[in-house]
Structures are given as structure tokens and as C-alpha cells.
């Protein structure tokens, strides 16, 4: 398979995937508005700010990744036509660096934060801290789901790059 086509298809898949960060961000923001308008109990009211913050964070992540990957498509063409061998080598280096980051952040740090948030729910009897912890867990699960599929995609992209010829 042509390396440029392979890289472009991967970037387009990433652009599609990052839209889910934005969608979930908007859902969290909608939930925040719902808690603000309809929340009657202290626990419901304590969800307003955490869900708003989580929604904004997910939206920012999604928009940042969307534009980064969208611009990569143009950069791929330019880099490939300048020197295909260097392009392939730089892509493999970038992928290896990204896979290491996934292993550290997504598959180690995020589960530790989820465990810490779960412990806060168990040991701290405060509506605000429970809302923060539950919202944090929900947001991190969304990130794990989206980044888990992205990890699989980039690993597949790496394997295809390794076997492809220039």
C-alpha cells in the first residue's frame, strides 16, 4: 500500500475519532446545564461545576486533536513528496514516541487516577467530592475508550508502515 495513502487514511480516522471527544464534551456541558436548571438536592447541585469543567476539557482536547490531525494530512503530502524515506522514518519515530506516551499516560496514569477517585467516593462523605470523583471517573472512562481505539489504530498503522515499501 502506498505510504502516503496509509498515513492519510490514519489521519482521517483520527480526525473522525476526535469528534467523539467533542460530542462527549458537549454531553457533559449539557448535563451541567441540566443539573443547574433541574437540580434540587445538594448532590445534584454539586455536579454543576465538575461536569462543566469535564465538558470543557473534553471539548478542548477534541478540538485540539481535530485541528492537529487535520493539518497533518496536508503536512504528510508535503513531507512525503520531499523525501519518502525520511517521511517513513519520521512517522515510525513519531508513532513509537506516541505509543510510549499511551502506555504511560493512558494505560497507567489514568487507571491510577480512577482508583484514587473511587477511594475518595468511599472515604469522603461530601456531596462536592463525590460529584467531583464521579465526574472524573466518567470523563476518564471516555478518554480511555477513545484513546484505546486510537492506540489500536496507531499500532496497526505502525505495522502497516513497517511492511510497506516506498
N, C-alpha and C positions, 0 to 999 in steps of 0.2 A: 504494500500500500504506500502511496506517496506520503512522505513525511509531512509535507505542508498540509495536505488534506487531513491527515491524522491529528495534527496539532490544532487545526481549525475546528475540527469536529469536537475535540476535547474541550476547547474554549467555549464553543457554543453550548455544550452540555453544562458547563459550569455556569454560564450566563443564565440558562434555564433554572438550574438548581438554586442559584442565589435569590431568585424571585420568591422562593419559599421563606427565606428569612424575612423578606418584606411583608409577605402575606401574614406570617405568624406575628410579626411586629404590629401590624395593623389590628390583628385579632386581640393582642394584649392591650393595645391602646383602647380598642372598643370595650374590652372587659373593664378597663379602668373607668371609662365614661359610664358604663353600666353600674359599677359599684358606687360611683359618685352620685348618680341620679336615683338609683333604686336602693342603695344600701341603707338599712335601718339599724342593724346591730353594730356593735363596736368592731367585731371581727370583719364584717363586710366593709365598713368604712376604712379599716386598716389596710385593705387591699388596694385602695385607690392609688397611692403613690408607688408602691412596688410594681404593680402591673404597668403603670405608665412608664416607669424607668425601664423595665424589661422590654416593653414595646418599642421605646425609642432606641434602646441599644440594638435590638434585633433589626430594626429598620436601618440604622446606620451601618451595621455590619453588612446587611444585604445590599444597600446602595453602593457602599464602598467596593464590595466584591463584584457587583454587577458592572460598574464602570471600569474596574481594573481588568476584568476578563474580556469585556467588550473591546477595550483598547488593545489587548493582546492580539486579537485577531488581525488587526492592521499591522502590528509590530512583527507578528510571525511572518507575514508575507515579505516584508522588507528584509528581515534578518535572513530568511531562507534564500532569497534571491541574491543577497550579498555573498553568502558563503554557507552552503547547505551543511557541510561537515561541521563547521563551528556552531551552526544553529542546533544540530542534533546533540552535540556535546554539551552545549549550554543548557539545553532543555533537560537532558539527563541529570546534570548537576543541580538544576533548579528543582527537579522532581525529587531527587534524593534529599535535598535540604527540606523540602515541604513534607516528605514522609517522616523525617525525624521530628519535625515540629508537631505533626499529627500524633506521633507516638508519645511525645512528652506532654503536650497540652490537652489534646482531645481524649486520649485514652488513659492518661494518668492523673493529670491535674483536675479535670472536670469530675471524674468519679470521686476523687477525694473531697472536692467542694460539695458534691451532692451528699456524701456521707456526713460531712460537718453540718450541713443544713438540716439533715434528718435528725441529727443529735440535738440541734437547737430546738426542733419541734418537740422532742421528747423531754428535754430537761428545763426548758424555759417556758414558763406559763404566762406568756404575754401575747395578746392579740397581734400586736405590731410585729413582734419577732416571728410568730407563726406565719403571718402573712408574707413577710419577707422571705422566710425559709421556703415556704411552699411555692411562691412565685419564682424564687431562684432555682428550685428543683425543676419546675416546669420549663423555665427558659433553657436550662442546661440540657434537659432531655431533648428539646427541639434542636439545640445545637448538635448534640450527639447524633440524632437521627440524620440531619442534613449532612454533617461532616463525615459520618460513617459511610454514606453513599459516595461522597466526594472522595474519600480515601480509597474506596474500592475503584472508582473511576480513574484516579490518577495512577494507581498501581497497575491497572490494566493498560493505561496509556504508556506507562514506562515499559511494560513487557512488549507491547507492540513496537515501540521505538527501538528496543534492543534487537528485535528480529528483522526490522525493516532495513532495506538498503537505500542508499542515496542515489 
